[in-house]
Amino acid sequence: MVEKETLTPLRYLMPLGVLGVGLAAYWLMGSAETGPEKVIPKKELRQVFVQAAQMYDEPLIVEVDGAVVPFREIQLATQVAGRVAEKSERCRAGNFVSDQEPLFRIDSKDFDFEVARWEKQAEQSVIELEEVALEIQSNRDLLKIAEQDRELLLKELSRLKRLKDGQIITESDVDKSQRAVLTSQNTFVQLSKQLATYIKRQGRLESALELARIELDQAKLNLQRTEVLTPISGVITRELVEEDSFVQKGAALVVIEDTSRAEVRCNLRMEELYWIWSHVKQVKPAELSAAVQPQLGAGGTGNPQQYQLPQVDVDVIYRIAGQPHVEYTWQGRLERYDGYGIDPDTRMIPVRVVVEKPRREGISGPPRLLRGMYVTVRFKVRPRARLVHVPEGAIQAGNQLWTLESDPGSKGQARLKRIDEVSVIQQVNRDNNTGQERWVIDASTIDLQPGALVVAGPLLGAQQGDLVRYREQDLVPPGISRDKAPREDSQPE
């Protein structure tokens, strides 16, 4: 108990002593003499690497993937029914056949009989017509005789009537003469009716002869159709019947693909189609397809150019797997929409490209475009918009671009200006030796003129209107390699 009472005052005095020592030290430091103020050097201006924006006057390159499809595919069908008596040895899938080359022969015996039957029918109709012609001629001769006989009898009747008045002959003689006149008139009427009947019969026989000749022509045509010829030159893709098979009229025999031309089906995004629409070479009425020309005066059809695409020349490129740098090229032309409107599944516009010469002259590689090939379609368009190209490092995150506004009288210094929402179109390689990539942008809607200085590098923490410095000797031409140019991170802050 005695020890505890002795330590309690000491426990309260120790913290008070520490506090007093601290206050004394603070008082001594505050009363100490202040030394000279330290000078903080100003921060140097940020140095940036700049290049001039250049006018882009070359064609825009739009590349899309496509697939080769047949220009047209024909199902060759038989036009007569019968047994396939003969099939050509070349009628096999994959073989090339020429125009008007015989592929099948249908058994023609029935058609030979049909031709012979209608030939005899036509001959019989000719004979009957000749008989009617003789009857008509004979009847006309009899009519002339009957008419002369009637005139004689009428003269005799007139004389008898005069004699009767003089009481030289009896009345019965006059009656006999009058009866003879009536008989002659009846004969003339009968012959006239018979002549009209012969003329009607002649017309009916002429129609029968014409019908027999039509049927004969049809029989000969069917006989000719027993030999099935190819209507076009192309490649057989499918064979559907074999020799000795019986086929009905209209049955498909083979499927032939027209190889004179080829088409490529591809899809374009709306922004890609926009540059094609704004192509410098606008569609002219003379360039419209023959199918659209008659609509010009139809009324209510609108402007046909609204439904046509500009006639843009394209390159159809095929690359073999494993050889990505080897290209085989065909020349094509943008032809038309593949249907009309936007595909609801892909939200793209399907179009067709026509290749007039699908055969390629060359020793190596594919000799021609084949259906199903996956190709690259390269469009070259020259839009009317004002296009410029800038260094690849000039486009910042969010499609922003920094340019410089020079102060009057300040050499090598300028203020930063930010351009937002830059419409970036594509990358282009301006130099094949250095491989430097540059961005092509649409400057029609932004304040960017050719020759303007753009910052070709990132600007972390930069603000609108910041003063920066640049070296005029850094204004290198567009062909310089970006790796050889000084970078911002190598410059002092």
SEDREN-516544 format. One record per residue (C-alpha): x, y, z. Coordinates in steps of 0.5 Angstrom, whole numbers. Last residue first. Example, Ala and Ser with C-alpha at 12.3 -4.5 7.8 and 13.67 -1.06 7.14 Angstrom:
BEGIN
+-------+-------+-------+
!    c1 !    c2 !    c3 !
+-------+-------+-------+
!    27 !    -2 !    14 !
!    25 !    -9 !    16 !
+-------+-------+-------+
END
This chain:
BEGIN
+-------+-------+-------+
!    c1 !    c2 !    c3 !
+-------+-------+-------+
!    20 !    35 !  -140 !
!    26 !    32 !  -144 !
!    24 !    29 !  -151 !
!    25 !    21 !  -152 !
!    18 !    20 !  -150 !
!    15 !    25 !  -155 !
!    19 !    21 !  -161 !
!    24 !    23 !  -166 !
!    23 !    20 !  -173 !
!    26 !    14 !  -175 !
!    21 !     9 !  -173 !
!    16 !    13 !  -176 !
!    19 !    12 !  -183 !
!    19 !    18 !  -188 !
!    15 !    18 !  -194 !
!    10 !    23 !  -191 !
!    16 !    29 !  -191 !
!    19 !    31 !  -185 !
!    17 !    37 !  -181 !
!    22 !    35 !  -176 !
!    27 !    41 !  -178 !
!    21 !    46 !  -176 !
!    22 !    43 !  -169 !
!    17 !    44 !  -164 !
!    14 !    47 !  -158 !
!     8 !    47 !  -154 !
!     3 !    52 !  -151 !
!    -3 !    49 !  -148 !
!    -9 !    52 !  -151 !
!   -14 !    45 !  -150 !
!   -11 !    41 !  -145 !
!    -5 !    36 !  -145 !
!    -5 !    30 !  -140 !
!    -2 !    25 !  -144 !
!    -1 !    27 !  -151 !
!     1 !    21 !  -155 !
!     4 !    22 !  -162 !
!     4 !    25 !  -169 !
!     2 !    32 !  -167 !
!    -2 !    35 !  -173 !
!     1 !    41 !  -177 !
!    -4 !    44 !  -182 !
!    -1 !    43 !  -190 !
!    -8 !    41 !  -192 !
!   -14 !    44 !  -188 !
!   -17 !    41 !  -182 !
!   -23 !    45 !  -179 !
!   -28 !    39 !  -179 !
!   -34 !    37 !  -184 !
!   -30 !    36 !  -191 !
!   -24 !    33 !  -187 !
!   -25 !    26 !  -188 !
!   -19 !    22 !  -186 !
!   -14 !    18 !  -189 !
!    -9 !    15 !  -184 !
!    -2 !    14 !  -185 !
!     2 !     7 !  -185 !
!    10 !     8 !  -186 !
!    12 !     2 !  -190 !
!    19 !     4 !  -191 !
!    21 !     2 !  -198 !
!    13 !     2 !  -200 !
!    12 !     9 !  -198 !
!     5 !    12 !  -197 !
!     2 !     5 !  -194 !
!    -6 !     7 !  -193 !
!   -10 !     6 !  -187 !
!   -18 !     7 !  -187 !
!   -23 !    12 !  -187 !
!   -23 !    16 !  -180 !
!   -28 !    21 !  -179 !
!   -25 !    25 !  -173 !
!   -30 !    26 !  -168 !
!   -26 !    31 !  -164 !
!   -21 !    36 !  -166 !
!   -16 !    39 !  -161 !
!   -12 !    45 !  -161 !
!    -5 !    46 !  -158 !
!    -2 !    52 !  -158 !
!     5 !    54 !  -162 !
!    12 !    55 !  -161 !
!    18 !    54 !  -166 !
!    18 !    61 !  -168 !
!    13 !    66 !  -164 !
!    12 !    72 !  -168 !
!     5 !    71 !  -169 !
!     3 !    65 !  -165 !
!     2 !    58 !  -169 !
!    -4 !    54 !  -168 !
!    -2 !    47 !  -167 !
!    -7 !    40 !  -169 !
!    -9 !    35 !  -164 !
!   -14 !    29 !  -167 !
!   -19 !    25 !  -163 !
!   -22 !    19 !  -166 !
!   -24 !    17 !  -158 !
!   -17 !    15 !  -157 !
!   -12 !    19 !  -161 !
!   -11 !    19 !  -169 !
!    -4 !    23 !  -170 !
!     0 !    17 !  -169 !
!    -1 !    14 !  -176 !
!     1 !    20 !  -179 !
!    -4 !    24 !  -183 !
!    -8 !    24 !  -189 !
!   -13 !    29 !  -192 !
!   -19 !    28 !  -196 !
!   -24 !    33 !  -198 !
!   -30 !    29 !  -201 !
!   -32 !    28 !  -208 !
!   -30 !    21 !  -207 !
!   -25 !    17 !  -212 !
!   -27 !    10 !  -211 !
!   -22 !     4 !  -212 !
!   -26 !    -3 !  -210 !
!   -22 !    -9 !  -208 !
!   -26 !   -15 !  -208 !
!   -23 !   -21 !  -204 !
!   -24 !   -28 !  -206 !
!   -27 !   -34 !  -203 !
!   -28 !   -39 !  -209 !
!   -35 !   -43 !  -209 !
!   -35 !   -43 !  -217 !
!   -29 !   -43 !  -220 !
!   -25 !   -37 !  -223 !
!   -20 !   -39 !  -228 !
!   -13 !   -41 !  -230 !
!   -12 !   -42 !  -222 !
!    -4 !   -41 !  -221 !
!     2 !   -41 !  -225 !
!     2 !   -40 !  -232 !
!    -2 !   -34 !  -234 !
!    -8 !   -31 !  -237 !
!   -14 !   -31 !  -233 !
!   -21 !   -34 !  -235 !
!   -26 !   -30 !  -232 !
!   -27 !   -25 !  -237 !
!   -33 !   -21 !  -236 !
!   -33 !   -21 !  -229 !
!   -39 !   -18 !  -226 !
!   -40 !   -16 !  -218 !
!   -46 !   -17 !  -215 !
!   -48 !   -13 !  -209 !
!   -51 !   -15 !  -202 !
!   -52 !    -9 !  -197 !
!   -50 !   -10 !  -190 !
!   -54 !   -11 !  -183 !
!   -52 !   -18 !  -183 !
!   -59 !   -21 !  -181 !
!   -64 !   -16 !  -184 !
!   -60 !   -16 !  -190 !
!   -61 !    -8 !  -193 !
!   -65 !    -7 !  -199 !
!   -66 !    -9 !  -206 !
!   -64 !   -16 !  -209 !
!   -57 !   -17 !  -210 !
!   -55 !   -10 !  -212 !
!   -52 !    -8 !  -219 !
!   -46 !    -9 !  -223 !
!   -39 !    -7 !  -220 !
!   -34 !    -9 !  -225 !
!   -29 !   -14 !  -225 !
!   -22 !   -15 !  -227 !
!   -18 !   -21 !  -225 !
!   -12 !   -22 !  -220 !
!    -8 !   -28 !  -217 !
!    -5 !   -26 !  -211 !
!     1 !   -29 !  -208 !
!     3 !   -25 !  -201 !
!    -2 !   -30 !  -197 !
!     1 !   -36 !  -200 !
!    -1 !   -42 !  -194 !
!    -8 !   -42 !  -197 !
!    -8 !   -39 !  -204 !
!   -10 !   -32 !  -205 !
!   -16 !   -30 !  -210 !
!   -17 !   -22 !  -212 !
!   -22 !   -19 !  -216 !
!   -20 !   -12 !  -218 !
!   -26 !    -7 !  -218 !
!   -28 !    -2 !  -224 !
!   -34 !     2 !  -221 !
!   -40 !     3 !  -225 !
!   -44 !     7 !  -220 !
!   -50 !     3 !  -217 !
!   -57 !     3 !  -220 !
!   -64 !     4 !  -216 !
!   -64 !    11 !  -215 !
!   -61 !    12 !  -222 !
!   -67 !    10 !  -225 !
!   -70 !    16 !  -223 !
!   -78 !    15 !  -221 !
!   -82 !    10 !  -224 !
!   -88 !    14 !  -224 !
!   -88 !    15 !  -231 !
!   -86 !    10 !  -236 !
!   -81 !    14 !  -240 !
!   -75 !    12 !  -237 !
!   -77 !     5 !  -235 !
!   -75 !     3 !  -242 !
!   -68 !     4 !  -240 !
!   -68 !     0 !  -234 !
!   -67 !    -7 !  -237 !
!   -62 !    -5 !  -242 !
!   -57 !    -3 !  -236 !
!   -56 !     5 !  -235 !
!   -49 !     7 !  -237 !
!   -53 !    12 !  -243 !
!   -57 !    15 !  -237 !
!   -50 !    17 !  -233 !
!   -48 !    14 !  -227 !
!   -43 !    19 !  -223 !
!   -36 !    18 !  -224 !
!   -33 !    22 !  -218 !
!   -36 !    17 !  -213 !
!   -40 !    19 !  -208 !
!   -44 !    13 !  -208 !
!   -38 !     9 !  -208 !
!   -36 !    12 !  -201 !
!   -43 !    11 !  -198 !
!   -43 !     4 !  -200 !
!   -37 !     3 !  -195 !
!   -40 !     7 !  -190 !
!   -47 !     3 !  -191 !
!   -43 !    -4 !  -190 !
!   -42 !    -8 !  -197 !
!   -43 !   -15 !  -198 !
!   -41 !   -20 !  -203 !
!   -43 !   -24 !  -209 !
!   -38 !   -25 !  -215 !
!   -41 !   -26 !  -222 !
!   -38 !   -30 !  -227 !
!   -38 !   -30 !  -235 !
!   -37 !   -34 !  -241 !
!   -37 !   -40 !  -236 !
!   -45 !   -42 !  -236 !
!   -46 !   -47 !  -231 !
!   -50 !   -54 !  -234 !
!   -55 !   -58 !  -230 !
!   -56 !   -65 !  -233 !
!   -63 !   -69 !  -235 !
!   -68 !   -65 !  -232 !
!   -75 !   -68 !  -234 !
!   -80 !   -63 !  -238 !
!   -83 !   -69 !  -242 !
!   -82 !   -75 !  -238 !
!   -76 !   -79 !  -238 !
!   -75 !   -87 !  -239 !
!   -68 !   -89 !  -237 !
!   -64 !   -93 !  -242 !
!   -58 !   -89 !  -241 !
!   -57 !   -85 !  -235 !
!   -61 !   -79 !  -232 !
!   -59 !   -73 !  -227 !
!   -52 !   -71 !  -229 !
!   -50 !   -65 !  -225 !
!   -44 !   -59 !  -225 !
!   -43 !   -60 !  -233 !
!   -39 !   -54 !  -235 !
!   -40 !   -49 !  -240 !
!   -42 !   -47 !  -247 !
!   -49 !   -46 !  -248 !
!   -56 !   -49 !  -251 !
!   -53 !   -56 !  -250 !
!   -56 !   -61 !  -255 !
!   -62 !   -66 !  -254 !
!   -63 !   -70 !  -260 !
!   -70 !   -73 !  -260 !
!   -72 !   -65 !  -261 !
!   -71 !   -66 !  -268 !
!   -77 !   -72 !  -268 !
!   -81 !   -67 !  -264 !
!   -80 !   -61 !  -269 !
!   -82 !   -66 !  -275 !
!   -88 !   -68 !  -271 !
!   -90 !   -61 !  -270 !
!   -89 !   -59 !  -277 !
!   -93 !   -65 !  -279 !
!   -98 !   -63 !  -274 !
!   -98 !   -56 !  -277 !
!   -98 !   -59 !  -284 !
!  -104 !   -63 !  -283 !
!  -108 !   -57 !  -280 !
!  -106 !   -53 !  -286 !
!  -109 !   -59 !  -290 !
!  -115 !   -59 !  -286 !
!  -116 !   -52 !  -287 !
!  -116 !   -52 !  -294 !
!  -121 !   -58 !  -294 !
!  -126 !   -54 !  -290 !
!  -125 !   -48 !  -295 !
!  -126 !   -53 !  -301 !
!  -132 !   -56 !  -298 !
!  -135 !   -49 !  -298 !
!  -133 !   -48 !  -305 !
!  -136 !   -55 !  -307 !
!  -143 !   -53 !  -303 !
!  -143 !   -46 !  -307 !
!  -143 !   -50 !  -313 !
!  -148 !   -55 !  -311 !
!  -153 !   -49 !  -310 !
!  -151 !   -46 !  -316 !
!  -152 !   -53 !  -320 !
!  -159 !   -53 !  -317 !
!  -161 !   -46 !  -318 !
!  -159 !   -47 !  -326 !
!  -163 !   -54 !  -326 !
!  -169 !   -51 !  -323 !
!  -169 !   -45 !  -328 !
!  -168 !   -50 !  -334 !
!  -174 !   -54 !  -331 !
!  -178 !   -48 !  -331 !
!  -177 !   -46 !  -338 !
!  -179 !   -53 !  -340 !
!  -185 !   -52 !  -337 !
!  -186 !   -45 !  -340 !
!  -185 !   -49 !  -347 !
!  -190 !   -54 !  -345 !
!  -195 !   -49 !  -343 !
!  -194 !   -46 !  -350 !
!  -196 !   -52 !  -354 !
!  -202 !   -53 !  -350 !
!  -204 !   -46 !  -352 !
!  -205 !   -48 !  -359 !
!  -201 !   -46 !  -365 !
!  -203 !   -41 !  -370 !
!  -208 !   -37 !  -367 !
!  -204 !   -31 !  -368 !
!  -204 !   -29 !  -361 !
!  -201 !   -36 !  -360 !
!  -196 !   -35 !  -365 !
!  -193 !   -29 !  -361 !
!  -193 !   -33 !  -354 !
!  -190 !   -39 !  -358 !
!  -184 !   -34 !  -360 !
!  -183 !   -32 !  -353 !
!  -183 !   -39 !  -350 !
!  -178 !   -40 !  -355 !
!  -174 !   -34 !  -353 !
!  -174 !   -36 !  -346 !
!  -172 !   -43 !  -348 !
!  -166 !   -41 !  -351 !
!  -164 !   -37 !  -345 !
!  -165 !   -43 !  -340 !
!  -161 !   -47 !  -345 !
!  -155 !   -42 !  -344 !
!  -156 !   -41 !  -337 !
!  -156 !   -49 !  -336 !
!  -149 !   -49 !  -340 !
!  -146 !   -44 !  -336 !
!  -148 !   -47 !  -330 !
!  -145 !   -54 !  -333 !
!  -138 !   -51 !  -334 !
!  -138 !   -48 !  -327 !
!  -140 !   -55 !  -324 !
!  -134 !   -58 !  -328 !
!  -129 !   -53 !  -325 !
!  -132 !   -54 !  -318 !
!  -132 !   -61 !  -318 !
!  -125 !   -61 !  -321 !
!  -123 !   -56 !  -315 !
!  -126 !   -61 !  -310 !
!  -122 !   -67 !  -313 !
!  -115 !   -63 !  -312 !
!  -117 !   -61 !  -305 !
!  -118 !   -68 !  -304 !
!  -112 !   -70 !  -307 !
!  -108 !   -65 !  -302 !
!  -112 !   -67 !  -296 !
!  -109 !   -74 !  -297 !
!  -102 !   -72 !  -298 !
!  -103 !   -68 !  -292 !
!  -105 !   -74 !  -288 !
!  -100 !   -78 !  -291 !
!   -94 !   -73 !  -288 !
!   -98 !   -73 !  -282 !
!   -97 !   -81 !  -281 !
!   -90 !   -81 !  -283 !
!   -88 !   -75 !  -278 !
!   -92 !   -79 !  -273 !
!   -89 !   -86 !  -275 !
!   -82 !   -83 !  -274 !
!   -84 !   -80 !  -267 !
!   -85 !   -86 !  -265 !
!   -79 !   -89 !  -267 !
!   -75 !   -83 !  -264 !
!   -71 !   -86 !  -258 !
!   -69 !   -80 !  -255 !
!   -61 !   -78 !  -256 !
!   -57 !   -75 !  -251 !
!   -51 !   -70 !  -251 !
!   -50 !   -67 !  -257 !
!   -46 !   -61 !  -258 !
!   -50 !   -54 !  -259 !
!   -45 !   -50 !  -255 !
!   -39 !   -53 !  -253 !
!   -38 !   -58 !  -247 !
!   -34 !   -58 !  -241 !
!   -33 !   -64 !  -237 !
!   -34 !   -63 !  -229 !
!   -40 !   -68 !  -229 !
!   -41 !   -73 !  -234 !
!   -44 !   -72 !  -241 !
!   -37 !   -73 !  -245 !
!   -39 !   -80 !  -247 !
!   -45 !   -78 !  -250 !
!   -52 !   -81 !  -248 !
!   -56 !   -86 !  -253 !
!   -63 !   -89 !  -253 !
!   -66 !   -85 !  -247 !
!   -73 !   -88 !  -247 !
!   -78 !   -83 !  -249 !
!   -82 !   -76 !  -247 !
!   -81 !   -70 !  -251 !
!   -78 !   -63 !  -249 !
!   -72 !   -66 !  -245 !
!   -69 !   -62 !  -240 !
!   -63 !   -58 !  -239 !
!   -62 !   -54 !  -232 !
!   -59 !   -48 !  -234 !
!   -54 !   -44 !  -229 !
!   -52 !   -37 !  -230 !
!   -47 !   -32 !  -228 !
!   -45 !   -38 !  -223 !
!   -42 !   -35 !  -216 !
!   -36 !   -33 !  -213 !
!   -36 !   -31 !  -206 !
!   -34 !   -25 !  -203 !
!   -30 !   -21 !  -198 !
!   -29 !   -14 !  -198 !
!   -23 !    -9 !  -199 !
!   -25 !    -1 !  -200 !
!   -19 !     2 !  -203 !
!   -20 !    10 !  -204 !
!   -17 !    13 !  -210 !
!   -11 !    18 !  -210 !
!   -12 !    25 !  -208 !
!   -10 !    25 !  -201 !
!    -8 !    32 !  -199 !
!    -3 !    32 !  -194 !
!    -3 !    34 !  -186 !
!     4 !    37 !  -184 !
!     8 !    33 !  -179 !
!     9 !    34 !  -172 !
!    13 !    31 !  -166 !
!    12 !    35 !  -159 !
!    16 !    39 !  -154 !
!    13 !    40 !  -148 !
!    15 !    47 !  -145 !
!    20 !    47 !  -140 !
!    18 !    47 !  -132 !
!    20 !    53 !  -129 !
!    26 !    53 !  -124 !
!    24 !    53 !  -116 !
!    28 !    58 !  -113 !
!    30 !    57 !  -105 !
!    28 !    62 !  -100 !
!    34 !    65 !   -96 !
!    35 !    63 !   -89 !
!    30 !    64 !   -83 !
!    33 !    66 !   -77 !
!    31 !    62 !   -71 !
!    25 !    64 !   -67 !
!    20 !    59 !   -69 !
!    25 !    54 !   -68 !
!    26 !    56 !   -61 !
!    19 !    56 !   -59 !
!    18 !    49 !   -62 !
!    23 !    46 !   -58 !
!    20 !    49 !   -52 !
!    13 !    47 !   -53 !
!    16 !    40 !   -54 !
!    20 !    40 !   -48 !
!    14 !    42 !   -44 !
!    10 !    36 !   -47 !
!    15 !    31 !   -45 !
!    15 !    34 !   -37 !
!     7 !    34 !   -37 !
!     7 !    27 !   -39 !
!    12 !    25 !   -33 !
!     9 !    29 !   -28 !
!     2 !    25 !   -27 !
!     6 !    18 !   -26 !
!    11 !    21 !   -21 !
!     5 !    23 !   -17 !
!     2 !    15 !   -17 !
!     9 !    12 !   -15 !
!     9 !    14 !    -7 !
!     2 !    11 !    -6 !
!     3 !     5 !    -9 !
!     9 !     3 !    -5 !
!     6 !     5 !     2 !
!     0 !     0 !     0 !
+-------+-------+-------+
END
